Amino acid sequence: MDPFSPGRINGLTLRNRVIKTATYEGMTPGGTPSPSLTRHHVDLAKGGVGMTTVAYCSVSQEGRTFDGQLWMRPDVLPPLRALTDAVHAAGAAVSLQLAHCGYFTKNPRTKRPLAPSARLNPYGLTKGLGWAKAMDREDMARVIAEFAAAAVSAREAGFDAVEAHVGHGYLLSQFLSPWTNERTDDYGGSLENRLRFPLEVVRAVRAAVGPTFPVLAKMNLSDGFEGGLTIDEAVEVARQLEKNGVDALVMSGGFVSRSALFLMRGERPLKQMVQVEKSWLQKGALAVLGPFLVPKVPFTPMFFLEDAKKIRAAVKLPLVLLGGITDKAHLQRAMDEGFEFVAMGRALIYEPGLIGKYQRGEAEKSSCVPCNQCITEMDRPGGVVCAKVAAQAELRTREVSG
């Protein structure tokens, strides 16, 4: 299969099989889309991706990890419609990632963090959000309805698909993980029970958008630490997501609050992480505890491939391979291994036009290295950019002005 051939997800045909994965852009000040967010995704569309994904749209104001994240409400529909129109004009499709952070929040507008089970939230201690309550049935019903309503709004704003975030230690992932789900009712204990709430969300989204609108899910292959979700459990999670209305799976891994670099691998930009932290208390804690809080995870190309192959053997729906995919040869290998799509992140932040170069035969490899400084750039004014490209641009500006 040719990675540059059209690919289909439910009722949507993509011009090729490369998807820009959701990576938080830092371009929604006050929770509202900015013109820079539109330019960011238009550049990716012009650069050749089949579909780009707008990252982390919370389904509610309280579902944000911090105040600068996008959240779905009527007044953001016009700028989102402008974004989707512009991406379509540039030739690509566009998806919206829908999420809820659960307990992992320092959002000052959150009254009380929600979690599968009551637990400490170190991330929110300086904001008075250090303790999360266990969700009751009323909380669950409200969040389910918020996911469904957000999906409908996404469709109204012109998005071609939605992606339910079921990974990375956010709320739906917190229910799946035995590390964060210690419930003793029908929503905790066995994997069947831990799956119950995420599947209720997925079914509600499917019912809300109808049978032909594409619904993807980003899921963990593993949480990345002992006591978390394992690959054997992830196989069953994939089976159940397929049975309950998901059209394609984006396979990832890791817990932002516990194993942040498991989903990226490579260098730890601890110095830069301290620099962009706004709270002096958290700056100090990160400077001292960073080496312990952010464990090293070595980078290897296509690092999720072997675990992803176990999912491939278990389900028939389209799968999106993610993780260390940078070079043109990686795209073809993914197709040869039976995956319908690939997703790329850092390499496209470094060079938005990379896929077009690959397709035209102008390049074979990406020059991106896994320094991971881009994850700190999202917290600076202007939003995510490759730190090295930004530094080079700043140097050129100084040389011209000097």
Phi and psi in degrees as a GROMACS rama.xvg file:
@    title "Ramachandran Plot"
@    xaxis  label "Phi"
@    yaxis  label "Psi"
@TYPE xy
-86.7195  124.377  ASP-2
-64.7045  -14.1451  PRO-3
-100.189  8.94755  PHE-4
-85.7511  157.772  SER-5
-62.176  147.26  PRO-6
-131.6  152.619  GLY-7
-121.676  135.177  ARG-8
-126.02  105.831  ILE-9
52.4686  -120.607  ASN-10
-88.0954  8.68771  GLY-11
-111.353  130.291  LEU-12
-107.367  124.847  THR-13
-96.2995  147.978  LEU-14
-70.2544  -22.6129  ARG-15
-152.508  -173.936  ASN-16
-107.25  23.6141  ARG-17
-109.629  125.401  VAL-18
-116.651  131.348  ILE-19
-76.3756  115.01  LYS-20
-69.942  159.396  THR-21
-69.3855  117.932  ALA-22
-131.004  126.359  THR-23
-54.4795  128.371  TYR-24
-89.5715  -27.3717  GLU-25
68.1415  32.1789  GLY-26
-124.776  31.8176  MET-27
-131.219  64.999  THR-28
-58.0763  132.478  PRO-29
67.6942  13.4909  GLY-30
82.1447  17.3268  GLY-31
-120.52  135.292  THR-32
-60.8251  135.973  PRO-33
-104.997  163.78  SER-34
-57.8114  -30.8313  PRO-35
-65.9572  -30.795  SER-36
-64.4061  -42.3482  LEU-37
-63.0713  -46.7344  THR-38
-60.1006  -40.3186  ARG-39
-56.8693  -48.453  HIS-40
-78.4585  -28.8072  HIS-41
-66.0215  -40.0637  VAL-42
-60.4732  -39.7086  ASP-43
-66.3372  -39.7817  LEU-44
-64.9761  -46.7853  ALA-45
-62.7082  -28.996  LYS-46
-76.1091  -9.4879  GLY-47
117.652  -2.2527  GLY-48
-66.7919  153.653  VAL-49
-74.2713  -38.4193  GLY-50
-149.121  140.444  MET-51
-112.21  152.164  THR-52
-120.623  120.579  THR-53
-76.9214  126.188  VAL-54
-88.6695  146.877  ALA-55
42.5449  76.4473  TYR-56
-98.3711  112.357  CYS-57
-70.4451  145.612  SER-58
-79.5553  -8.08026  VAL-59
-155.416  165.149  SER-60
-62.0048  -36.0066  GLN-61
-83.599  -2.80222  GLU-62
-91.7627  13.5687  GLY-63
-97.1148  145.758  ARG-64
-76.175  -27.5923  THR-65
-154.362  169.963  PHE-66
-69.1901  -19.0584  ASP-67
-86.1592  4.48463  GLY-68
-86.8553  148.444  GLN-69
-63.8173  137.399  LEU-70
-135.971  145.74  TRP-71
-78.6621  128.225  MET-72
-164.422  164.441  ARG-73
-58.0927  -36.2355  PRO-74
-75.0094  -8.40486  ASP-75
-94.5018  -4.60953  VAL-76
-64.5645  -42.4777  LEU-77
-60.7214  -48.0104  PRO-78
-67.0202  -30.2005  PRO-79
-69.0833  -37.4189  LEU-80
-64.7087  -38.2827  ARG-81
-62.6628  -38.9554  ALA-82
-65.1074  -49.3012  LEU-83
-65.6455  -38.6412  THR-84
-61.0144  -41.8672  ASP-85
-68.7811  -39.3288  ALA-86
-65.4576  -42.6207  VAL-87
-62.209  -40.1047  HIS-88
-63.8009  -26.0727  ALA-89
-87.9959  0.478817  ALA-90
100.634  1.5768  GLY-91
-114.307  165.152  ALA-92
-91.7321  166.789  ALA-93
-145.176  134.293  VAL-94
-114.573  157.33  SER-95
-119.484  125.422  LEU-96
-83.5709  126.375  GLN-97
-107.256  134.108  LEU-98
-149.693  164.866  ALA-99
-142.813  132.69  HIS-100
-78.1095  -17.3723  CYS-101
65.5825  -134.777  GLY-102
-76.5376  -19.0788  TYR-103
-80.8715  81.6084  PHE-104
-147.835  147.7  THR-105
-129.565  25.5239  LYS-106
-71.1787  116.426  ASN-107
-65.5267  -14.5903  PRO-108
-88.8219  -1.80835  ARG-109
-82.8088  127.535  THR-110
-75.7783  -45.0195  LYS-111
-154.987  120.276  ARG-112
-59.5243  146.161  PRO-113
-106.72  145.022  LEU-114
-151.987  161.941  ALA-115
-59.1567  -40.5981  PRO-116
-133.46  149.322  SER-117
-57.9419  134.962  ALA-118
-163.494  162.434  ARG-119
-72.5889  141.316  LEU-120
-121.502  84.719  ASN-121
-57.6341  -31.3954  PRO-122
-60.3216  -30.0107  TYR-123
-106.106  11.4593  GLY-124
-59.011  -42.5455  LEU-125
-72.4896  -11.2013  THR-126
-105.198  8.77926  LYS-127
73.9207  23.4225  GLY-128
-119.951  39.0661  LEU-129
-79.7815  -7.5716  GLY-130
-132.365  127.842  TRP-131
-102.881  143.278  ALA-132
-91.0996  150.684  LYS-133
-73.305  130.212  ALA-134
-65.7502  136.99  MET-135
-99.8094  -179.737  ASP-136
-63.663  -32.9201  ARG-137
-65.6279  -42.3732  GLU-138
-59.4982  -45.0152  ASP-139
-62.4937  -45.189  MET-140
-60.7245  -39.9443  ALA-141
-65.5707  -45.6387  ARG-142
-66.331  -39.2006  VAL-143
-58.1855  -46.3181  ILE-144
-64.5727  -34.7835  ALA-145
-66.7398  -40.9594  GLU-146
-61.3486  -45.5265  PHE-147
-63.7509  -44.8784  ALA-148
-65.1889  -38.4901  ALA-149
-64.9901  -36.7979  ALA-150
-65.2016  -41.213  ALA-151
-63.2871  -42.9567  VAL-152
-62.8528  -37.8892  SER-153
-61.1948  -43.3077  ALA-154
-62.5005  -41.6021  ARG-155
-64.8964  -29.899  GLU-156
-81.7444  0.523625  ALA-157
96.971  4.94873  GLY-158
-67.7229  146.459  PHE-159
-87.1596  -14.5569  ASP-160
-163.749  163.305  ALA-161
-124.479  152.352  VAL-162
-123.416  113.388  GLU-163
-77.5012  126.778  ALA-164
-85.2904  105.937  HIS-165
-113.732  20.7813  VAL-166
-134.275  -172.988  GLY-167
63.6354  16.0926  HIS-168
82.3203  15.6808  GLY-169
-85.2222  -175.389  TYR-170
-53.7147  -50.555  LEU-171
-65.434  -35.7211  LEU-172
-68.529  -34.1641  SER-173
-62.6807  -35.5347  GLN-174
-68.1795  -35.7261  PHE-175
-74.5606  -29.6524  LEU-176
-84.1918  127.859  SER-177
-65.0286  -17.2217  PRO-178
-70.4427  -34.2869  TRP-179
-107.064  -15.8775  THR-180
-106.228  104.08  ASN-181
-116.026  22.6877  GLU-182
-65.793  154.684  ARG-183
-116.752  8.42367  THR-184
-98.0537  -158.1  ASP-185
-69.0554  -6.25724  ASP-186
-109.085  12.9575  TYR-187
-145.076  169.384  GLY-188
96.0449  -101.91  GLY-189
-68.9684  159.757  SER-190
-61.0349  -37.8424  LEU-191
-55.7288  -42.8371  GLU-192
-72.6539  -40.1071  ASN-193
-65.4603  -24.861  ARG-194
-78.0525  -17.9213  LEU-195
-58.2884  -49.9712  ARG-196
-67.7119  -48.4242  PHE-197
-55.5107  -37.6621  PRO-198
-70.8775  -33.0833  LEU-199
-64.1608  -37.8243  GLU-200
-64.6013  -47.5706  VAL-201
-61.3672  -43.9471  VAL-202
-64.4461  -37.7837  ARG-203
-66.36  -40.995  ALA-204
-62.6493  -45.945  VAL-205
-60.0271  -45.4071  ARG-206
-63.1721  -35.2104  ALA-207
-72.5769  -37.767  ALA-208
-96.3493  -9.81368  VAL-209
91.485  171.512  GLY-210
-74.6387  -21.4148  PRO-211
-104.244  -10.1191  THR-212
-77.9621  128.734  PHE-213
-67.7126  129.74  PRO-214
-121.637  114.615  VAL-215
-102.399  164.13  LEU-216
-136.179  132.576  ALA-217
-93.3718  122.427  LYS-218
-129.08  157.645  MET-219
-85.4635  134.262  ASN-220
-78.5352  -29.3818  LEU-221
-162.162  148.085  SER-222
-74.947  -21.3425  ASP-223
92.9659  14.4626  GLY-224
-155.723  158.145  PHE-225
-65.0826  133.362  GLU-226
95.4437  -4.47328  GLY-227
-98.6576  -171.895  GLY-228
-63.3791  137.175  LEU-229
-106.99  167.772  THR-230
-64.21  -34.9886  ILE-231
-62.8872  -40.169  ASP-232
-69.871  -36.118  GLU-233
-61.1315  -33.3014  ALA-234
-59.474  -43.2591  VAL-235
-71.3193  -36.5634  GLU-236
-57.2528  -45.1858  VAL-237
-61.4234  -43.678  ALA-238
-58.9825  -43.971  ARG-239
-72.3273  -35.3858  GLN-240
-63.0259  -40.6422  LEU-241
-61.8291  -43.8878  GLU-242
-68.4225  -22.3521  LYS-243
-107.959  20.1732  ASN-244
109.876  1.73948  GLY-245
-78.1196  138.274  VAL-246
-93.6425  -24.5618  ASP-247
-159.024  150.694  ALA-248
-116.019  131.481  LEU-249
-100.248  115.682  VAL-250
-97.805  118.925  MET-251
-135.58  -151.894  SER-252
179  167.36  GLY-253
98.8188  160.308  GLY-254
-121.252  118.536  PHE-255
-57.2586  -35.8354  VAL-256
-82.7696  -6.87577  SER-257
-136.43  -37.1283  ARG-258
-140.075  58.3926  SER-259
-57.2867  -41.4026  ALA-260
-84.4001  -1.68054  LEU-261
-61.7074  -30.6696  PHE-262
-87.6208  -4.08256  LEU-263
-126.293  -44.7948  MET-264
71.1306  157.951  ARG-265
110.099  -153  GLY-266
-72.4487  155.127  GLU-267
-103.456  109.812  ARG-268
-84.2976  60.4125  PRO-269
-63.455  -40.1199  LEU-270
-58.5764  -46.4298  LYS-271
-69.5353  -33.5215  GLN-272
-63.6984  -39.5605  MET-273
-66.5845  -40.8498  VAL-274
-59.9517  -41.0656  GLN-275
-87.2529  -10.6455  VAL-276
-67.9887  129.895  GLU-277
-85.6717  -30.2706  LYS-278
-83.8108  125.876  SER-279
-64.517  -33.3022  TRP-280
-64.6608  -44.085  LEU-281
-73.2398  -29.9676  GLN-282
-58.0951  -48.1851  LYS-283
-63.5528  -43.8409  GLY-284
-63.0151  -40.9142  ALA-285
-69.0766  -37.5946  LEU-286
-63.4922  -37.8643  ALA-287
-85.3835  -43.7275  VAL-288
-100.482  -5.64482  LEU-289
-50.2204  -46.1751  GLY-290
-60.0767  -24.2827  PRO-291
-93.2064  -33.8222  PHE-292
-78.6466  -26.3048  LEU-293
-120.117  82.8988  VAL-294
-64.5382  147.995  PRO-295
-69.6126  139.623  LYS-296
-135.898  112.559  VAL-297
-61.251  144.747  PRO-298
-89.9008  133.365  PHE-299
-135.166  146.986  THR-300
-58.8855  140.511  PRO-301
54.9639  47.8567  MET-302
-69.0914  -15.7634  PHE-303
-96.0178  2.35184  PHE-304
-58.1773  -49.997  LEU-305
-64.0298  -42.9019  GLU-306
-66.948  -38.3994  ASP-307
-63.4293  -32.2886  ALA-308
-63.3545  -28.3368  LYS-309
-69.3527  -34.1012  LYS-310
-69.2586  -41.128  ILE-311
-57.7181  -37.1913  ARG-312
-72.9161  -15.0697  ALA-313
-104.516  -19.7278  ALA-314
-132.634  164.241  VAL-315
-110.133  -16.1701  LYS-316
-68.6366  161.202  LEU-317
-60.2209  139.254  PRO-318
-118.509  141.716  LEU-319
-110.917  112.896  VAL-320
-83.9093  130.12  LEU-321
-128.472  159.608  LEU-322
107.045  99.6211  GLY-323
69.0368  26.4068  GLY-324
-94.6885  110.602  ILE-325
-129.453  -36.6321  THR-326
-98.7995  159.61  ASP-327
-59.3253  -37.8199  LYS-328
-63.7362  -29.7301  ALA-329
-65.2155  -36.8335  HIS-330
-60.9262  -46.5802  LEU-331
-67.8812  -39.3837  GLN-332
-62.9706  -39.2172  ARG-333
-58.8575  -43.5801  ALA-334
-63.0394  -42.8881  MET-335
-64.7926  -28.135  ASP-336
-84.2583  -1.1074  GLU-337
100.36  11.7487  GLY-338
-94.1001  137.103  PHE-339
-79.2486  -28.0373  GLU-340
-140.572  160.369  PHE-341
-124.652  153.158  VAL-342
-122.751  141.435  ALA-343
-130.658  148.115  MET-344
-125.635  -83.0425  GLY-345
-58.6722  -39.0414  ARG-346
-62.78  -29.9914  ALA-347
-86.2618  -22.3347  LEU-348
-68.4013  -40.8137  ILE-349
-64.6718  -42.4832  TYR-350
-146.081  92.3113  GLU-351
-58.5083  -25.4408  PRO-352
-91.1019  13.7731  GLY-353
-62.6847  -41.2714  LEU-354
-65.8746  -39.4502  ILE-355
-61.0398  -39.2758  GLY-356
-63.8201  -42.7065  LYS-357
-61.0144  -45.2724  TYR-358
-67.0669  -33.9323  GLN-359
-85.3347  -2.84535  ARG-360
76.995  22.4187  GLY-361
-92.3747  -8.49981  GLU-362
-156.659  155.784  ALA-363
-121.456  -23.2701  GLU-364
-137.08  154.171  LYS-365
-88.7653  147.217  SER-366
-90.4676  1.41329  SER-367
-66.8407  135.019  CYS-368
-115.994  148.416  VAL-369
-78.5064  62.0697  PRO-370
-78.6131  -22.8935  CYS-371
65.9698  15.1648  ASN-372
-69.4374  -18.4156  GLN-373
-63.1449  -26.8404  CYS-374
-72.3408  -17.764  ILE-375
-91.6442  -25.4353  THR-376
-63.7679  -27.8123  GLU-377
-64.2288  -19.1903  MET-378
-93.531  1.5599  ASP-379
-97.0711  160.392  ARG-380
-56.5109  133.352  PRO-381
103.54  -26.6123  GLY-382
92.6929  -170.676  GLY-383
-67.0453  137.774  VAL-384
-160.493  156.237  VAL-385
-66.0961  123.567  CYS-386
-61.0759  -35.2051  ALA-387
-73.1267  -38.0348  LYS-388
-65.8692  -40.8078  VAL-389
-63.4507  -40.9877  ALA-390
-64.4605  -39.6216  ALA-391
-64.7679  -40.5165  GLN-392
-65.3701  -40.5567  ALA-393
-64.1536  -40.3775  GLU-394
-63.0366  -43.0639  LEU-395
-63.0726  -39.4302  ARG-396
-63.2297  -42.35  THR-397
-65.0461  -38.8634  ARG-398
-64.8493  -39.6031  GLU-399
-69.1622  -44.4517  VAL-400
-74.5288  -24.7553  SER-401
